[in-house]
Amino acid sequence: MLGNLPLGLYVHFPWCVRKCPYCDFNSHTATGVLPVSDYMDALIADLEQDLILTWGRPVQSIYFGGGTPSLISAEDIAAFLSNVRARLELSPDVEITLEANPGTIEHDSFEAYYQAGINRVSLGVQSTHDDLLDAIGRIHQKTEIENALMSLQSSRITNFNLDLMYALPGQNLSQSACDVDWVIKSGASHVSFYQLTIEPNTRFMASPPIRPDHDAAWEMQQTGQHALENSGFNQYEISAFARHEMKSRHNMNYWRYGDFLAIGAGAHSKITQAANGSTQRFAKHRHPKQYLQGRGTGDWVAEKSTLGQEDHVFGFFVNQLRLKNGVYVDDFVPRTGLAWEVVESRVQQAMEKGLLETCENRLKPTRHGWNFVNDIQQLFLPKGIAI
């Protein structure tokens, strides 16, 4: 029987000022006056319909993602969180994160968001060079980044993440290193440092930009990672670095194969029922107009499925193998409902290939395996599927 897994709440806000050409998230360019009030009401109605799935389970984290949630006023955030607290039990130390873009924080100060209930911010910096920001279609420039940082530093939000990308069109090693140095000096408690990738169904896929070659990207990655680690940031996931153990609790719950309830247009949930041991994934309607119609119809769910044995194996390993500490073996049975014997032969194969090694109660990628995580994940995929 499955245990009572940790639970997070994800809240999706689907609008942006302008959609970035590399973005494959469910986001839509804002035109005219946004129906924020109607959308916030729809989120609560959506949540109420899902309450039966998580009744009595405390929420350890709330994450406002998008899109650009910082387009929502602090007043609307405060009202929404008040409604959530009336319907869900929140852990006393609940982590509440707001994703923000530097070009949109003039809506409210971060102190106002703190007073609304936000205690963690994830700011999409991407680069501090104006020409590189232009090359990837961002609406902000360095001036807006610096203004956003000053707003953060003058607020009571001390736990904040900065998103930083490398291997951007036209970027060189010196520029990448300069960006990393800037975020190190920013006072951030957390940095997400990841390579620009070209995703399907994006403008960059239709018209790919010229990017640094593999060797140049690798040098940027290694230089940036070493600089972060030498400055007190501990890498705990493929692209995540934290000072003083300030890991993202919300993301750690994903990576350790916990449960998450998700509301909003296109949001994806994973919920386990301890009573019968079944785990379901379901997705809400993607388009904001169709999602908003749910207030009248009660129809929020676009897709729904019950996870089978191979789904659990893949989901568990593909996520936990992203962690520098590796796979928490003791998580497997309570978080999948499966016996360890189901995966024992595949684990043994990875160890024989020199990709995994045991460390206390964990399976860690070896130094060699950490550079070939995809090869390890491949061993736990259902047959006929490739990463």
FITI-909204 format. One line per 5 residues: their letters; for each residue x, y, z of C-alpha. Coordinates in Angstrom, 3 decimals. Layout:
BEGIN
a	X Y Z  ...
// end
This chain:
BEGIN
mlgnl	0.000 0.000 0.000  1.282 3.449 -0.889  2.160 5.830 1.886  0.866 9.357 2.444  3.183 11.218 0.063
plgly	4.282 14.851 0.449  1.906 17.204 -1.390  2.565 20.422 -3.306  0.134 22.801 -5.004  0.991 24.231 -8.434
vhfpw	-0.934 27.262 -9.745  -0.567 28.104 -13.436  -1.018 31.617 -14.834  -0.992 31.294 -18.636  -0.371 34.835 -19.909
cvrkc	2.879 36.648 -20.802  3.555 40.108 -22.185  5.253 38.327 -25.088  5.999 34.650 -25.625  9.709 33.894 -25.803
pycdf	10.803 32.066 -28.982  12.397 29.213 -26.972  9.436 28.673 -24.620  7.412 25.457 -24.864  5.332 26.061 -21.722
nshta	1.603 26.685 -21.927  1.785 30.462 -22.219  -0.174 32.936 -24.311  0.602 36.522 -25.318  -1.526 38.955 -23.356
tgvlp	-3.779 41.080 -25.551  -6.064 43.750 -24.171  -7.263 43.620 -20.568  -6.592 40.254 -18.971  -9.553 38.511 -17.264
vsdym	-7.573 38.214 -14.036  -10.571 38.367 -11.696  -12.462 35.688 -13.641  -9.353 33.543 -13.847  -8.657 33.733 -10.104
dalia	-12.278 32.724 -9.436  -11.870 29.836 -11.868  -8.747 28.662 -10.027  -10.670 28.417 -6.752  -13.564 26.567 -8.430
dleqd	-11.022 24.200 -10.023  -9.384 23.650 -6.633  -12.716 22.957 -4.936  -13.505 20.210 -7.417  -10.144 18.540 -6.653
liltw	-10.337 18.807 -2.852  -11.796 15.316 -2.492  -8.562 13.917 -3.960  -6.335 15.343 -1.209  -8.640 15.719 1.754
grpvq	-6.775 16.020 5.059  -3.307 16.146 3.501  -1.153 19.163 4.397  0.368 21.191 1.560  4.119 21.761 1.968
siyfg	4.612 24.136 -0.972  2.689 26.396 -3.340  4.212 27.460 -6.640  2.832 30.191 -8.915  4.215 29.403 -12.393
ggtps	3.486 30.440 -15.918  3.375 32.318 -18.084  4.168 35.354 -15.969  2.491 35.218 -12.543  4.012 38.588 -11.606
lisae	1.353 40.089 -13.897  -1.055 39.312 -11.030  -1.294 42.051 -8.409  -0.244 41.432 -4.834  -3.832 42.141 -3.792
diaaf	-5.129 39.328 -6.032  -2.420 36.968 -4.760  -3.388 37.737 -1.159  -7.084 37.092 -1.842  -6.280 33.838 -3.622
lsnvr	-4.058 32.558 -0.801  -6.752 33.433 1.727  -9.177 31.261 -0.259  -6.623 28.449 -0.418  -6.070 28.534 3.351
arlel	-9.831 28.247 3.869  -9.863 25.028 1.832  -6.517 23.315 2.419  -4.303 22.642 5.409  -0.952 24.357 4.853
spdve	2.212 23.291 6.660  3.344 25.918 9.211  6.533 26.479 7.182  4.868 26.259 3.761  7.079 27.508 0.916
itlea	5.165 29.868 -1.406  7.026 30.743 -4.615  6.173 33.346 -7.249  7.811 33.237 -10.671  8.564 36.767 -11.859
npgti	9.980 38.470 -14.933  12.118 41.597 -14.470  10.043 43.415 -17.090  6.779 43.026 -15.152  7.589 43.675 -11.489
ehdsf	6.550 47.314 -11.711  3.007 45.994 -11.094  3.860 45.643 -7.386  6.981 45.672 -5.255  8.303 42.420 -3.850
eayyq	7.574 43.770 -0.369  3.902 43.934 -1.404  4.098 40.317 -2.586  5.710 39.368 0.734  2.817 40.965 2.604
aginr	0.452 39.001 0.342  2.051 35.742 1.511  4.897 35.094 -0.952  8.097 33.963 0.799  10.160 32.827 -2.176
vslgv	10.699 34.337 -5.649  12.116 32.852 -8.842  13.293 35.657 -11.126  13.892 34.965 -14.823  17.156 36.830 -15.463
qsthd	18.577 34.553 -18.245  21.451 36.965 -18.997  22.755 40.395 -17.982  23.790 41.327 -21.535  21.234 43.347 -23.473
dllda	22.233 41.964 -26.880  21.842 38.379 -25.658  18.477 39.153 -24.069  17.349 40.589 -27.409  18.600 37.458 -29.187
igrih	16.329 35.213 -27.097  13.316 37.529 -27.255  13.179 38.676 -23.631  11.174 41.840 -22.911  13.600 43.121 -20.258
qktei	17.160 44.416 -20.289  19.807 44.753 -17.607  18.274 47.934 -16.182  15.024 46.094 -15.408  16.992 43.202 -13.869
enalm	18.831 45.592 -11.554  15.558 47.311 -10.590  13.958 43.945 -9.821  16.959 42.923 -7.725  16.792 46.179 -5.736
slqss	13.088 45.549 -5.112  13.951 42.053 -3.849  16.815 43.262 -1.683  14.628 45.935 -0.065  11.850 43.421 0.685
ritnf	11.638 40.805 3.425  11.959 38.020 0.850  15.427 36.617 1.506  14.917 33.292 -0.280  15.090 33.910 -4.021
nldlm	16.229 32.072 -7.133  17.747 33.567 -10.247  17.317 31.738 -13.571  20.402 31.918 -15.778  20.921 30.411 -19.240
yalpg	24.068 29.686 -21.232  24.913 28.771 -24.838  22.738 31.644 -26.072  22.913 32.829 -29.693  26.100 34.879 -30.070
qnlsq	27.286 34.246 -26.508  30.954 33.705 -25.690  32.658 32.253 -22.606  33.526 35.667 -21.195  29.887 36.804 -21.307
sacdv	28.655 33.583 -19.699  31.250 33.845 -16.928  30.277 37.488 -16.374  26.617 36.485 -15.981  27.521 33.831 -13.411
dwvik	29.676 36.304 -11.503  26.764 38.760 -11.417  24.317 36.244 -9.918  26.915 35.119 -7.357  27.189 38.731 -6.137
sgash	23.416 39.296 -6.200  22.701 37.735 -2.816  20.554 34.978 -4.336  20.065 31.878 -2.211  19.462 29.697 -5.257
vsfyq	20.528 29.664 -8.920  19.095 27.678 -11.816  21.843 27.414 -14.441  20.893 25.631 -17.626  21.600 25.465 -21.331
ltiep	19.316 26.948 -23.963  17.682 24.036 -25.773  15.497 24.116 -28.856  12.124 22.572 -28.050  9.402 21.353 -30.447
ntrfm	6.535 23.725 -31.255  8.561 26.866 -30.571  9.591 29.700 -32.871  13.233 28.692 -32.432  12.395 25.206 -33.695
asppi	10.837 26.724 -36.821  13.752 29.125 -37.290  16.762 27.938 -35.245  19.305 30.579 -34.215  23.050 29.996 -34.521
rpdhd	24.282 28.904 -31.098  27.714 28.122 -29.640  28.946 24.658 -30.625  29.038 21.689 -28.255  32.595 22.316 -27.040
aawem	31.914 25.989 -26.341  28.664 25.150 -24.485  30.481 22.524 -22.420  33.166 25.044 -21.444  30.491 27.563 -20.395
qqtgq	28.770 24.892 -18.314  31.945 23.710 -16.585  33.216 27.252 -15.943  29.866 28.375 -14.542  29.395 25.317 -12.340
halen	32.882 25.603 -10.874  32.389 29.319 -10.152  29.084 28.658 -8.381  30.488 25.790 -6.317  33.586 27.815 -5.362
sgfnq	31.276 30.594 -4.150  29.295 28.475 -1.702  26.552 27.154 -3.986  25.986 23.418 -3.700  24.792 21.684 -6.862
yeisa	22.012 19.334 -5.790  20.296 18.749 -9.164  21.360 18.841 -12.812  20.717 22.593 -13.120  20.007 23.686 -9.510
farhe	22.458 25.236 -7.041  21.646 26.360 -3.496  23.411 28.171 -0.664  22.892 27.046 2.941  20.649 24.108 1.940
mksrh	18.050 26.534 0.507  16.819 23.959 -1.986  13.518 24.480 -3.771  11.137 22.390 -1.673  8.514 22.449 -4.399
nmnyw	10.886 21.133 -7.050  12.424 18.623 -4.647  8.952 17.168 -4.194  8.718 16.657 -7.982  12.177 15.143 -8.186
rygdf	11.591 12.781 -5.259  8.350 11.585 -6.853  5.933 13.163 -4.409  2.367 14.199 -5.200  1.283 17.534 -6.628
laiga	-2.139 19.041 -7.146  -2.174 21.460 -10.083  -4.785 24.037 -11.017  -4.948 26.438 -13.942  -4.892 26.201 -17.727
gahsk	-2.803 23.223 -18.865  -1.679 22.319 -15.330  -0.682 18.670 -14.706  -1.359 16.819 -11.425  -0.117 13.548 -9.929
itqaa	-2.218 12.321 -7.027  -1.964 9.047 -5.101  -4.899 7.556 -3.223  -3.576 5.796 -0.119  -6.873 3.937 0.335
ngstq	-6.609 1.872 -2.851  -2.981 2.416 -3.890  -3.800 3.952 -7.269  -1.999 6.966 -8.728  -3.564 9.214 -11.329
rfakh	-2.187 11.895 -13.585  -4.522 14.452 -15.088  -4.185 17.654 -17.067  -6.507 20.651 -17.200  -7.659 22.253 -20.455
rhpkq	-4.758 24.160 -22.005  -6.403 27.168 -23.622  -7.411 29.906 -21.175  -10.803 30.443 -22.867  -11.728 26.776 -22.595
ylqgr	-10.402 26.637 -19.055  -12.492 29.642 -18.027  -15.595 27.909 -19.367  -15.149 25.366 -16.588  -16.760 27.803 -14.167
gtgdw	-20.069 27.121 -15.922  -19.611 23.494 -16.948  -17.454 22.052 -14.157  -15.333 20.520 -16.918  -11.689 21.217 -16.099
vaeks	-9.942 17.970 -17.021  -8.638 17.416 -20.558  -6.673 14.183 -19.963  -6.646 11.559 -17.230  -4.795 8.282 -16.740
tlgqe	-4.001 5.747 -14.019  -0.316 4.882 -13.708  0.814 1.297 -14.232  3.960 -0.462 -13.033  6.247 0.782 -15.819
dhvfg	4.875 4.324 -15.481  5.895 4.299 -11.818  9.339 2.884 -12.528  10.038 5.470 -15.205  8.576 8.391 -13.242
ffvnq	10.481 7.523 -10.088  13.891 7.015 -11.675  13.781 9.696 -14.375  13.120 12.286 -11.653  15.351 11.050 -8.818
lrlkn	18.273 10.523 -11.171  18.320 14.290 -11.719  19.502 14.671 -8.115  23.205 14.872 -7.313  22.609 12.668 -4.267
gvyvd	21.004 10.118 -6.556  18.099 7.773 -5.923  16.677 7.518 -2.406  16.160 3.746 -2.301  13.851 3.971 0.734
dfvpr	11.458 6.145 -1.315  10.799 3.469 -3.934  8.315 1.164 -2.190  6.193 3.826 -0.403  6.132 6.160 -3.424
tglaw	5.423 3.580 -6.134  3.698 0.736 -4.295  6.086 -1.692 -6.027  8.606 -4.182 -4.670  12.288 -3.321 -5.154
evves	12.708 -6.611 -7.047  10.833 -5.029 -9.967  13.872 -2.842 -10.757  16.718 -4.795 -9.200  18.050 -6.234 -12.476
rvqqa	18.071 -2.816 -14.157  19.875 -1.270 -11.195  22.452 -4.050 -11.365  22.943 -3.401 -15.087  23.617 0.302 -14.428
mekgl	26.150 -0.588 -11.741  27.942 -3.078 -14.000  28.254 -0.325 -16.627  29.897 1.939 -14.060  27.009 4.421 -14.105
letce	25.640 3.942 -10.563  27.170 3.150 -7.194  25.756 2.611 -3.713  26.178 5.282 -1.040  24.443 4.657 2.297
nrlkp	20.752 4.231 1.402  21.101 5.838 -2.029  22.121 4.936 -5.558  24.374 7.726 -6.812  25.557 8.342 -10.347
trhgw	29.304 7.782 -10.503  31.540 10.618 -11.700  31.240 9.033 -15.144  27.487 8.434 -14.771  26.749 12.050 -13.785
nfvnd	27.828 13.085 -17.281  25.583 10.444 -18.855  22.367 10.672 -16.834  20.287 10.094 -19.975  21.990 6.719 -20.439
iqqlf	21.013 5.702 -16.900  17.438 6.929 -17.337  17.193 4.921 -20.553  17.477 1.711 -18.512  14.252 2.507 -16.684
lpkgi	12.144 3.493 -19.691  9.230 1.323 -20.831  10.207 -0.770 -23.848  10.042 1.003 -27.196  10.418 4.501 -25.723
ai	13.595 6.582 -25.989  14.608 9.832 -24.327
// end
